[in-house]
Amino acid sequence: MALSMHKDSSNNKQMDSSKYVRYTPEQVEALERVYSECPKPSSLRRQQLIRECPILSNIEPKQIKVWFQNRRCREKQRKEASRLQTVNRKLSAMNKLLMEENDRLQKQVSQLVYENGYMRQQLQTGSATTTDNNSCESVVMSGQHQQQQNPTPQHPQRDANSPAGLLAIAEETLAEFLSKATGTAVDWVQMIGMKPGPDSIGIVAVSRNCSGVAARACGLVSLEPTKVAEILKDRPSWFRDCRCLDVLSVIPTGNGGTIELIYMQTYAPTTLAAARDFWTLRYTTSLEDGSLVICERSLTSSTGGPTGPPTSSFVRAEMLPSGFLIRPCEGGGSIIHIVDHVDLDVWSVPEVLRPLYESSKILAQKMTIAALRHIRQIAQETSGEIQYGGGRQPAVLRTFSQRLCRGFNDAVNGFADDGWSLMGSDGVEDVTIMINSSPGKFLGSQYNTSMFPSFGGGVLCAKASMLLQNVPPALLVRFLREHRSEWADYGVDTYSAACLKASPYAVPCARPGGFPSSQVILPLAHTVEHEEFLEVVRLEGHAFTPEDVALARDMYLLQLCSGIDENAVGACAQLVFAPIDESFADDAPLLPSGFRVIPLDPKTVTLTCQSSADGAGATRTLDLASALEVGPGSNRLAGDGDPSNYNLRSVLTIAFQFTFENHLRDNVAAMARQYVRSVVGSVQRVAMAIAPSRLSSNMEPKALPGSPEALTLARWICRSYRIHTGEELLRVDSQAGDALLKQLWHHSDAIMCCSLKTNASPVFTFANQAGLDMLETTLVALQDIMLDKILDEAGRKILCSEFSKIMQQVKFSVSGLCSSDIEFFPSN
């Protein structure tokens, strides 16, 4: 009976503990306060809560535990519901975009069907009335089609000082822009790889057969239209090629809009062509459906309007009706339509570079997609979707990226109004040297007065451009980023970093040939789609000789890498870096150097010649990216070479900047010229190694030279041995890299290279064949062997106690490993 009563009591207790508990508003408020501080309190914390809050004393700890579980579940469900609502809004908006795009495509199809029928009728009429059968004419279909697609409108000359005349130009610009953004004024073709979706950047298309080059994009962002318009109008913040944008006049319109007269300068992407500038009218207004429009076009003699500022070192380009259509989206956010349409005066550049100015894909990557990505980046940063470490604000990190790009562009272009002047060459025109002795012109930009000596000096830039064949730009830049020791020189890096010291010119002119510096890449930030990385690179310092120990310190670089996605069509790949000190302040001075690789998108012209002799048409295709000279006389027929080669052409631009003291200017110039030539040679070797094979069947495969890293190591070992022993390690008549490496590898003595660092266990980094045989290991497994593991007890004690002496004495022998001794000579 007692047992039965005990069971009933236990069951009642379980029922009481599992029954529903109704909480008072005061109890809920107390629990919510704890939840905001700790969503998952421990058992001790829950008991403490009951003791500290008398209003919770009548609630059991188990019930409080259940309350927190339910609260976390509700929070999770609320977040998931919010996420699903956001996805649903995106899908609804994207569906609306796709339906509009489908309507536009249907109109385009109808127009093409009509044009096709008209052309057939004209061909039939023409064939019946043709009387001249002996014609040889050049038929450039794109030229004829573009006349039909985009006829140049002729406008009467308008009063330059009349607001009514400017408003008429603005309204015409608005109508033409809308016909491109949502109509069929341009024959748009979707870019490869740009598929629409809720998480994609949007729908991106490029022009086909129109005057100039054009690109179009539409996408969704979670920002209000007014905020989007504010960001897009600030073109220098997202268009990296924009040098300056000056609003020279602002005229309000009667419909609540504004007309702005704008002068914009842009950078040239390479050292081989002049930069472009634009004189435009920008019109901002609202449509009846609440959409915002920002449209823009150049003011020329044909359009009318005021005459723009004169130019000296720029080529005046034309912006055809372009702009942004920003429509409010249901539930918040905006739908953006972007159109960029420009004529860059392609005939004023060398023929080999014309594909850069004729490619709508390059325009899409540099302007259209860049604008959309920038807005999406800010939208996600504003919503808190992106979190950066290191305590840096996203705006500060973006500023660093902009300063690196701007500094590199300034170096590549070398504008005279910034203080740059050309320095005399050494008789070979492969490397251009420019100097700037007026650092005051850079104040407020990427330079800082602390980088220049008070007793006279400036900045020197060594730059060069070269044409690459069959080398994917993304692959090359990724290799340069990951394998810095293949091309960089530690001595030059040391000199570059010296400009950040309190006494920057205490370091003598760089001595090329220093020991390699291993790098550690520390991620700092990246864009939403990982197309751009901002990172800090730590270069570990090494001393070559005792007198260099003071200079053997770690160095730091702020580095920006972009365009390393091989699937991005028309993307420019770039690696830009600048030395920084350990403090890395937000206003740290930057002197950027680096590499830029731009793919050439070739265009072809088909020549159709008919003669009465054979009655057959012979078609030949001209490669327009075949010669450096400007003009038709230098054209080469693609059939004379490998017709597939031009598809992988790209232009590499290299620029390195150094500070100098006036009395050392010539020495620094000679060092910079030699260094850039060395880097060019290294890049050429790397390009040969990574280029895809295109050997024909009757050609023997060409033996590539040894790895540049291995050849450099061989030279360092020989140099170290010569300095510390006074003797030559190898007897090689020629200093050719392959011969040197072969002699070192097959040397009869065991040669091993160790990495010795304070407070770290020494590690083998290299051994020749005799050394590997002695250690009974392989080159791959060599680094797993610790030096202190192979020495006896006496050897380990000597190694630890005499470490500083090892770095200065000529030889140091330790026995106990095997019958022969191990010889050490300091290499780092």
DODRENFI-688522 format. One line per 10 residues: number of its first residue (from 1); for each residue x, y, z negated of C-alpha. Coordinates in nm, 3 decimals. Example, Ala and Ser with C-alpha at 12.3 -4.5 7.8 and 13.67 -1.06 7.14 Angstrom:
! residues 2
1 = 1.230:-0.450:-0.780  1.367:-0.106:-0.714
***
This chain:
! residues 828
1 = 0.000:0.000:0.000  0.281:0.232:-0.087  0.454:0.142:0.237  0.142:0.223:0.438  0.101:0.561:0.267  0.465:0.638:0.346  0.408:0.562:0.715  0.098:0.784:0.729  0.292:1.065:0.565  0.573:1.028:0.820
11 = 0.327:1.036:1.113  0.155:1.348:0.979  0.491:1.519:0.941  0.581:1.440:1.304  0.244:1.572:1.421  0.292:1.892:1.220  0.638:1.948:1.367  0.517:1.901:1.724  0.202:2.109:1.703  0.173:2.443:1.882
21 = 0.299:2.741:1.684  0.154:3.086:1.743  0.411:3.362:1.693  0.328:3.712:1.581  0.454:4.010:1.785  0.707:4.087:1.508  0.842:3.730:1.522  0.869:3.741:1.902  1.053:4.072:1.882  1.303:3.930:1.635
31 = 1.361:3.619:1.848  1.400:3.829:2.163  1.668:4.039:1.996  1.867:3.727:1.917  1.806:3.587:2.265  1.948:3.902:2.430  2.267:3.853:2.229  2.289:3.474:2.243  2.047:3.280:2.471  2.163:2.946:2.329
41 = 2.224:2.976:1.953  2.376:2.690:1.761  2.204:2.510:1.476  2.395:2.716:1.218  2.297:3.036:1.397  1.930:2.936:1.394  1.941:2.861:1.021  2.114:3.194:0.961  1.839:3.362:1.163  1.572:3.213:0.935
51 = 1.757:3.333:0.627  1.812:3.685:0.761  1.457:3.734:0.897  1.191:3.672:0.632  0.917:3.691:0.894  1.054:3.365:1.040  1.065:3.178:0.709  0.741:2.993:0.777  0.871:2.850:1.104  1.075:2.530:1.105
61 = 1.424:2.527:1.264  1.308:2.271:1.516  1.032:2.503:1.636  1.280:2.787:1.676  1.502:2.556:1.880  1.201:2.474:2.102  1.124:2.847:2.138  1.476:2.918:2.269  1.454:2.621:2.508  1.125:2.748:2.648
71 = 1.263:3.102:2.670  1.562:2.986:2.874  1.332:2.784:3.097  1.106:3.085:3.157  1.409:3.301:3.238  1.535:3.043:3.486  1.191:3.016:3.648  1.164:3.395:3.671  1.503:3.423:3.841  1.417:3.144:4.081
81 = 1.081:3.303:4.163  1.252:3.636:4.224  1.508:3.468:4.448  1.239:3.290:4.646  1.045:3.614:4.686  1.359:3.785:4.816  1.423:3.501:5.061  1.059:3.513:5.170  1.081:3.888:5.235  1.401:3.834:5.434
91 = 1.242:3.556:5.638  0.932:3.764:5.704  1.142:4.060:5.815  1.367:3.835:6.025  1.059:3.676:6.181  0.936:4.024:6.271  1.274:4.104:6.425  1.275:3.783:6.625  0.923:3.846:6.754  1.027:4.196:6.866
101 = 1.338:4.052:7.028  1.125:3.791:7.202  0.896:4.063:7.339  1.197:4.259:7.461  1.341:3.949:7.631  1.009:3.878:7.800  1.007:4.232:7.940  1.366:4.182:8.056  1.274:3.854:8.226  0.984:4.022:8.406
111 = 1.213:4.299:8.522  1.476:4.052:8.645  1.212:3.851:8.832  1.096:4.170:9.002  1.455:4.270:9.090  1.528:3.920:9.219  1.229:3.930:9.455  1.324:4.279:9.571  1.685:4.173:9.642  1.568:3.866:9.837
121 = 1.346:4.087:10.048  1.635:4.327:10.110  1.870:4.040:10.203  1.619:3.899:10.452  1.567:4.243:10.603  1.942:4.305:10.610  2.025:3.972:10.779  1.774:4.048:11.056  1.922:4.391:11.130  2.294:4.319:11.083
131 = 2.494:4.401:11.393  2.852:4.422:11.265  2.989:4.074:11.199  3.357:4.176:11.172  3.355:4.331:10.827  3.596:4.289:10.542  3.457:4.469:10.243  3.516:4.462:9.871  3.196:4.365:9.693  3.211:4.446:9.325
141 = 2.875:4.326:9.203  2.916:4.472:8.856  2.965:4.818:9.000  2.647:4.804:9.210  2.445:4.653:8.928  2.555:4.911:8.677  2.439:5.187:8.909  2.094:5.026:8.905  2.099:4.943:8.534  2.228:5.273:8.403
151 = 2.204:5.552:8.658  2.372:5.864:8.527  2.098:6.120:8.466  2.160:6.467:8.601  2.052:6.741:8.367  2.022:7.109:8.453  2.271:7.339:8.287  2.125:7.454:7.956  2.187:7.767:7.758  2.480:7.687:7.528
161 = 2.357:7.929:7.261  1.990:7.831:7.275  1.851:7.608:6.995  1.566:7.517:7.231  1.817:7.389:7.487  1.997:7.180:7.224  1.663:7.042:7.102  1.579:6.937:7.459  1.911:6.750:7.480  1.838:6.592:7.141
171 = 1.492:6.470:7.244  1.631:6.321:7.566  1.904:6.149:7.363  1.641:6.010:7.126  1.433:5.867:7.412  1.734:5.706:7.583  1.864:5.563:7.256  1.529:5.404:7.167  1.508:5.250:7.514  1.842:5.077:7.442
181 = 1.767:4.981:7.082  1.421:4.832:7.139  1.376:4.833:7.517  1.542:4.700:7.830  1.754:4.997:7.936  2.065:4.780:7.895  2.109:4.417:7.992  2.197:4.271:7.650  2.363:3.930:7.605  2.384:3.773:7.260
191 = 2.737:3.733:7.126  2.863:3.379:7.074  2.845:3.265:6.712  2.604:3.537:6.603  2.295:3.338:6.509  2.007:3.504:6.324  1.909:3.385:5.977  1.826:3.512:5.626  2.195:3.512:5.525  2.350:3.605:5.861
201 = 2.476:3.950:5.946  2.199:3.987:6.204  2.140:3.969:6.577  2.438:4.100:6.775  2.444:4.149:7.151  2.682:4.306:7.401  2.621:4.476:7.731  2.655:4.318:8.073  2.698:4.518:8.393  2.648:4.867:8.260
211 = 2.848:5.186:8.274  3.106:5.193:7.997  3.083:4.935:7.718  2.795:4.888:7.476  2.701:4.676:7.176  2.380:4.635:6.983  2.296:4.484:6.643  1.993:4.458:6.418  1.981:4.325:6.066  1.835:4.349:5.717
221 = 1.979:4.522:5.412  1.842:4.574:5.061  1.889:4.952:5.062  1.636:5.224:5.120  1.640:5.402:5.461  1.764:5.734:5.321  2.060:5.565:5.151  2.141:5.371:5.469  2.131:5.692:5.674  2.365:5.863:5.429
231 = 2.618:5.579:5.456  2.604:5.554:5.834  2.653:5.927:5.885  2.976:5.904:5.686  3.155:5.737:5.977  3.513:5.757:5.838  3.407:5.538:5.544  3.330:5.237:5.765  3.486:5.302:6.108  3.855:5.230:6.049
241 = 3.961:5.389:6.380  3.808:5.726:6.290  4.084:5.976:6.214  3.860:6.271:6.135  3.501:6.386:6.184  3.423:6.757:6.166  3.067:6.890:6.166  3.115:7.228:6.332  2.752:7.341:6.337  2.422:7.239:6.177
251 = 2.093:7.355:6.329  1.758:7.268:6.162  1.470:7.178:6.392  1.105:7.258:6.361  1.004:6.893:6.310  1.213:6.858:5.994  1.520:6.713:6.163  1.872:6.847:6.210  2.104:6.889:6.507  2.477:6.870:6.441
261 = 2.767:6.950:6.674  3.048:6.709:6.590  3.411:6.678:6.690  3.561:6.335:6.618  3.915:6.201:6.669  3.992:5.830:6.681  4.317:5.639:6.656  4.474:5.447:6.943  4.502:5.076:6.859  4.854:5.041:7.004
271 = 5.160:5.252:7.081  5.103:5.214:7.457  4.807:5.447:7.511  4.681:5.785:7.396  4.413:5.828:7.130  4.054:5.929:7.214  3.836:6.211:7.088  3.463:6.289:7.122  3.255:6.608:7.137  2.899:6.510:7.053
281 = 2.553:6.622:6.951  2.398:6.424:6.664  2.023:6.436:6.606  1.861:6.317:6.283  1.482:6.295:6.269  1.187:6.084:6.155  0.937:5.893:6.366  0.563:5.869:6.312  0.591:5.522:6.157  0.828:5.651:5.887
291 = 1.146:5.528:6.053  1.464:5.735:6.040  1.665:5.790:6.357  2.024:5.912:6.391  2.113:5.939:6.760  2.420:6.086:6.923  2.566:6.160:7.265  2.855:6.352:7.418  2.805:6.704:7.547  2.947:6.728:7.897
301 = 2.902:6.949:8.198  2.624:6.720:8.321  2.426:6.726:7.997  2.483:7.092:7.922  2.545:7.244:7.583  2.844:7.413:7.422  3.199:7.331:7.526  3.398:7.129:7.277  3.739:7.207:7.122  4.040:7.174:7.354
311 = 4.262:6.868:7.318  4.633:6.819:7.370  4.739:6.472:7.257  4.394:6.313:7.300  4.197:6.183:7.597  3.835:6.300:7.592  3.604:5.999:7.589  3.228:6.002:7.637  2.965:5.870:7.400  2.652:5.772:7.589
321 = 2.321:5.781:7.395  2.389:5.575:7.081  2.273:5.572:6.722  2.083:5.405:6.439  1.714:5.323:6.398  1.635:5.260:6.029  1.291:5.122:5.954  1.150:5.066:5.603  1.086:4.703:5.520  0.786:4.574:5.328
331 = 0.884:4.501:4.968  1.190:4.724:4.983  1.502:4.740:5.195  1.550:4.839:5.557  1.564:4.696:5.906  1.851:4.853:6.100  1.903:4.875:6.476  2.249:4.992:6.584  2.357:5.083:6.937  2.710:5.189:7.034
341 = 2.766:5.291:7.397  3.089:5.462:7.504  3.300:5.529:7.811  3.666:5.531:7.704  3.814:5.653:8.035  3.974:5.319:8.113  4.163:5.446:8.417  4.394:5.659:8.203  4.560:5.360:8.031  4.814:5.107:8.164
351 = 4.643:4.831:8.354  4.751:4.560:8.112  4.565:4.742:7.832  4.243:4.808:8.023  4.071:4.498:7.885  4.092:4.661:7.540  3.886:4.953:7.671  3.654:4.744:7.891  3.555:4.486:7.631  3.212:4.525:7.475
361 = 3.303:4.246:7.231  3.590:4.449:7.087  3.358:4.750:7.057  3.103:4.532:6.877  3.360:4.409:6.623  3.520:4.749:6.559  3.207:4.965:6.538  2.870:4.790:6.553  2.935:4.488:6.331  3.165:4.693:6.106
371 = 2.881:4.934:6.027  2.638:4.653:5.948  2.894:4.472:5.730  2.978:4.787:5.539  2.612:4.850:5.453  2.560:4.489:5.346  2.874:4.509:5.130  2.752:4.820:4.949  2.403:4.670:4.911  2.538:4.358:4.742
381 = 2.774:4.559:4.523  2.484:4.783:4.417  2.264:4.486:4.328  2.545:4.324:4.126  2.571:4.019:4.351  2.947:4.073:4.387  3.171:4.078:4.081  3.540:4.166:4.105  3.800:4.081:3.846  4.075:4.299:3.711
391 = 3.843:4.575:3.594  3.850:4.757:3.928  3.540:4.925:4.062  3.434:4.817:4.415  3.462:5.176:4.540  3.825:5.190:4.424  3.910:4.866:4.603  3.742:4.991:4.922  3.948:5.308:4.896  4.267:5.102:4.880
401 = 4.168:4.917:5.197  4.086:5.243:5.375  4.416:5.400:5.270  4.615:5.102:5.395  4.442:5.109:5.734  4.466:5.485:5.766  4.835:5.488:5.676  4.911:5.216:5.929  4.711:5.395:6.199  4.895:5.719:6.129
411 = 5.225:5.535:6.168  5.121:5.370:6.495  4.994:5.695:6.649  5.247:5.945:6.508  5.047:6.264:6.574  5.251:6.581:6.606  5.005:6.781:6.396  5.084:6.545:6.107  5.451:6.635:6.134  5.581:6.338:6.334
421 = 5.858:6.389:6.589  6.041:6.146:6.815  6.398:6.053:6.727  6.657:5.979:6.992  6.700:5.614:7.091  7.014:5.404:7.108  6.974:5.349:7.481  6.727:5.060:7.451  6.360:5.159:7.458  6.217:4.852:7.288
431 = 6.178:5.017:6.945  6.045:5.370:6.893  6.173:5.570:6.596  5.971:5.864:6.466  6.044:6.080:6.164  5.835:6.309:5.950  6.019:6.564:5.741  5.703:6.750:5.644  5.545:6.531:5.374  5.330:6.826:5.268
441 = 5.107:6.756:5.570  5.019:6.420:5.414  4.913:6.550:5.074  4.566:6.433:4.990  4.603:6.144:5.230  4.792:5.818:5.179  5.122:5.978:5.076  5.234:6.117:4.743  5.497:6.376:4.659  5.669:6.129:4.424
451 = 5.783:5.933:4.729  5.999:6.217:4.862  6.319:6.356:4.712  6.321:6.716:4.604  6.656:6.769:4.777  6.533:6.679:5.125  6.401:6.372:5.301  6.093:6.228:5.463  5.934:5.923:5.623  6.076:5.722:5.911
461 = 5.867:5.483:6.121  6.002:5.213:6.351  5.739:5.064:6.580  5.702:4.847:6.886  5.432:4.679:7.094  5.459:4.357:7.291  5.239:4.131:7.502  5.180:3.779:7.370  5.077:3.483:7.582  4.871:3.185:7.464
471 = 4.888:3.283:7.095  4.555:3.310:6.907  4.570:3.639:6.710  4.401:3.491:6.403  4.645:3.200:6.387  4.949:3.426:6.424  4.843:3.670:6.152  4.750:3.386:5.918  5.097:3.237:5.968  5.267:3.574:5.905
481 = 5.066:3.612:5.585  5.135:3.265:5.447  5.500:3.237:5.558  5.652:3.576:5.486  6.002:3.428:5.448  5.993:3.332:5.817  6.023:3.696:5.925  6.078:3.927:5.628  6.414:4.028:5.480  6.454:4.056:5.105
491 = 6.712:4.334:5.134  6.474:4.548:5.337  6.191:4.475:5.094  6.416:4.589:4.811  6.488:4.917:4.988  6.117:4.972:5.062  6.027:4.916:4.697  6.299:5.156:4.583  6.090:5.456:4.691  5.866:5.391:4.390
501 = 6.148:5.428:4.137  6.214:5.740:3.934  6.544:5.773:4.119  6.449:5.611:4.450  6.774:5.675:4.633  6.993:5.502:4.374  6.959:5.199:4.603  7.193:5.210:4.902  7.076:5.142:5.253  6.932:4.795:5.296
511 = 7.165:4.508:5.365  6.984:4.254:5.582  7.045:3.892:5.502  6.947:3.875:5.137  6.820:3.560:4.973  6.464:3.450:5.041  6.195:3.572:4.807  5.916:3.329:4.737  5.575:3.493:4.734  5.271:3.450:4.515
521 = 4.942:3.585:4.655  4.703:3.720:4.392  4.349:3.774:4.529  4.200:4.112:4.448  3.882:4.145:4.656  3.719:4.027:4.975  3.425:4.129:5.188  3.093:3.947:5.196  3.178:3.728:5.494  3.545:3.686:5.398
531 = 3.661:3.859:5.716  3.889:4.087:5.513  4.105:4.021:5.207  4.267:4.269:4.969  4.540:4.109:4.762  4.854:4.172:4.561  5.165:3.982:4.671  5.441:3.922:4.416  5.786:3.871:4.568  6.019:3.697:4.328
541 = 6.358:3.867:4.315  6.694:3.688:4.344  7.054:3.803:4.308  7.306:3.711:4.575  7.619:3.839:4.399  7.683:3.951:4.040  7.662:4.317:4.145  7.312:4.255:4.284  7.171:4.128:3.953  7.042:4.476:3.867
551 = 6.835:4.476:4.186  6.703:4.123:4.142  6.356:4.200:4.015  6.010:4.098:4.119  5.847:4.329:4.373  5.481:4.381:4.446  5.292:4.453:4.766  4.933:4.564:4.813  4.824:4.372:5.121  4.520:4.382:5.348
561 = 4.453:4.091:5.581  4.165:4.082:5.828  4.049:3.903:6.141  4.184:3.555:6.060  3.861:3.381:6.160  3.944:3.210:6.490  3.574:3.190:6.582  3.520:3.568:6.572  3.501:3.678:6.936  3.688:4.001:7.010
571 = 3.809:4.048:6.653  4.135:4.230:6.585  4.369:4.042:6.347  4.573:4.261:6.115  4.820:4.230:5.828  4.906:4.558:5.653  5.103:4.592:5.329  5.267:4.859:5.114  5.501:4.834:4.813  5.350:4.920:4.474
581 = 5.488:4.922:4.121  5.376:4.711:3.828  5.134:4.974:3.697  4.929:4.977:4.020  4.735:5.292:3.939  4.422:5.389:4.132  4.611:5.680:4.291  4.927:5.479:4.358  5.129:5.612:4.655  5.113:5.385:4.960
591 = 5.349:5.369:5.259  5.188:5.097:5.477  5.364:4.877:5.733  5.244:4.569:5.915  5.117:4.390:6.223  4.811:4.422:6.446  4.714:4.169:6.714  4.430:4.253:6.953  4.300:3.998:7.205  4.276:4.105:7.567
601 = 3.939:4.033:7.719  4.019:4.024:8.093  3.780:4.136:8.363  3.795:4.023:8.720  3.696:4.174:9.053  3.586:3.945:9.331  3.695:4.041:9.682  3.491:3.880:9.957  3.646:3.914:10.304  3.481:3.788:10.619
611 = 3.652:3.777:10.956  3.530:3.677:11.297  3.831:3.450:11.350  3.725:3.176:11.118  3.379:3.291:11.016  3.449:3.171:10.661  3.477:3.378:10.347  3.798:3.362:10.149  3.759:3.459:9.787  4.046:3.562:9.564
621 = 4.029:3.689:9.208  4.245:3.972:9.083  4.374:3.959:8.726  4.338:4.313:8.597  4.561:4.241:8.296  4.864:4.149:8.504  5.097:4.448:8.503  5.203:4.738:8.286  5.202:4.998:8.564  4.895:5.213:8.623
631 = 4.748:5.188:8.968  4.631:4.928:9.215  4.969:4.882:9.379  5.105:4.672:9.096  4.833:4.408:9.093  4.932:4.046:9.099  4.708:3.771:9.223  4.609:3.535:8.946  4.660:3.246:9.178  5.030:3.319:9.188
641 = 5.065:3.202:8.829  4.878:2.991:8.581  4.518:3.108:8.611  4.438:3.001:8.256  4.714:3.199:8.090  4.547:3.540:8.091  4.258:3.411:7.884  4.482:3.403:7.576  4.669:3.729:7.618  4.694:3.966:7.326
651 = 4.882:4.283:7.231  5.095:4.284:6.917  5.179:4.616:6.751  5.442:4.633:6.476  5.512:4.938:6.258  5.739:4.967:5.953  5.776:5.281:5.745  6.065:5.382:5.518  6.148:5.688:5.314  6.488:5.845:5.371
661 = 6.724:6.102:5.233  6.840:6.361:5.484  7.208:6.268:5.478  7.119:5.896:5.518  6.863:5.945:5.795  7.077:5.797:6.074  7.171:5.497:5.858  6.809:5.428:5.772  6.711:5.468:6.138  6.976:5.215:6.247
671 = 6.862:4.973:5.977  6.493:5.014:6.071  6.564:4.965:6.443  6.768:4.652:6.373  6.505:4.519:6.134  6.213:4.566:6.375  6.410:4.389:6.649  6.477:4.106:6.406  6.107:4.085:6.318  6.014:4.085:6.687
681 = 6.253:3.796:6.746  6.108:3.605:6.451  5.752:3.663:6.574  5.850:3.539:6.919  5.991:3.218:6.768  5.678:3.172:6.560  5.460:3.238:6.867  5.647:2.967:7.060  5.592:2.722:6.778  5.218:2.782:6.730
691 = 5.119:2.842:7.094  4.913:2.557:7.243  5.098:2.347:7.499  5.017:2.426:7.863  5.293:2.225:8.030  5.235:2.092:8.376  5.309:1.731:8.466  5.631:1.812:8.652  5.788:2.009:8.365  5.996:1.872:8.083
701 = 5.884:1.974:7.734  6.108:2.250:7.606  6.277:2.175:7.275  6.176:2.442:7.028  6.443:2.584:6.798  6.459:2.477:6.436  6.231:2.630:6.180  6.332:2.993:6.118  6.305:2.923:5.745  6.548:2.629:5.769
711 = 6.793:2.826:5.986  6.787:3.116:5.742  6.855:2.880:5.450  7.153:2.732:5.637  7.301:3.078:5.688  7.249:3.169:5.322  7.423:2.852:5.200  7.722:2.914:5.427  7.741:3.279:5.326  7.720:3.199:4.955
721 = 7.996:2.939:4.984  8.219:3.182:5.174  8.173:3.463:4.918  8.235:3.248:4.612  8.516:3.026:4.743  8.676:3.237:5.012  8.652:2.943:5.252  8.419:2.848:5.534  8.182:2.564:5.459  8.121:2.483:5.827
731 = 8.350:2.508:6.127  8.114:2.628:6.396  8.244:2.824:6.693  7.898:2.952:6.777  7.665:3.102:6.520  7.365:2.965:6.708  7.105:2.857:6.462  7.056:2.504:6.594  7.430:2.430:6.588  7.467:2.569:6.236
741 = 7.174:2.369:6.104  7.297:2.050:6.271  7.649:2.090:6.123  7.507:2.148:5.775  7.273:1.851:5.794  7.542:1.607:5.914  7.823:1.739:5.690  8.023:1.456:5.533  8.009:1.612:5.184  7.693:1.614:4.978
751 = 7.549:1.968:4.985  7.262:2.053:4.754  7.086:2.378:4.681  6.929:2.434:4.338  6.693:2.696:4.207  6.823:2.815:3.869  6.608:3.054:3.668  6.612:3.169:3.309  6.371:2.977:3.082  6.285:2.736:3.363
761 = 6.406:2.390:3.449  6.642:2.390:3.752  6.493:2.228:4.061  6.653:2.096:4.379  6.525:2.285:4.683  6.743:2.143:4.963  6.999:1.870:5.029  7.168:1.753:5.346  7.169:1.389:5.455  7.476:1.303:5.244
771 = 7.320:1.467:4.941  6.994:1.276:4.987  7.190:0.950:5.017  7.381:1.026:4.699  7.063:1.103:4.507  6.891:0.803:4.669  6.585:1.009:4.762  6.416:1.177:5.056  6.376:1.543:5.151  6.007:1.531:5.060
781 = 6.068:1.382:4.715  6.371:1.599:4.643  6.179:1.874:4.462  6.040:1.621:4.216  6.392:1.564:4.079  6.476:1.790:3.786  6.844:1.874:3.750  6.841:1.837:3.372  6.699:1.485:3.412  6.992:1.356:3.614
791 = 7.264:1.495:3.384  7.389:1.324:3.073  7.356:1.478:2.726  7.686:1.665:2.753  7.594:1.798:3.094  7.258:1.928:2.971  7.423:2.109:2.677  7.676:2.270:2.906  7.405:2.366:3.156  7.202:2.543:2.886
801 = 7.488:2.711:2.703  7.692:2.812:3.006  7.409:2.923:3.235  7.533:3.281:3.266  7.884:3.163:3.348  7.759:2.924:3.614  7.629:3.220:3.814  7.977:3.380:3.824  8.230:3.100:3.843  8.335:2.934:4.164
811 = 8.275:2.570:4.087  8.127:2.376:3.802  8.164:1.997:3.780  7.954:1.764:3.573  8.014:1.391:3.575  7.787:1.118:3.459  7.544:1.085:3.748  7.745:0.855:3.969  8.103:0.796:4.078  8.138:1.131:4.256
821 = 8.098:1.477:4.105  7.826:1.726:4.184  7.958:2.063:4.292  7.759:2.380:4.226  7.808:2.718:4.381  7.565:2.996:4.292  7.308:3.061:4.559  7.053:3.263:4.365
***
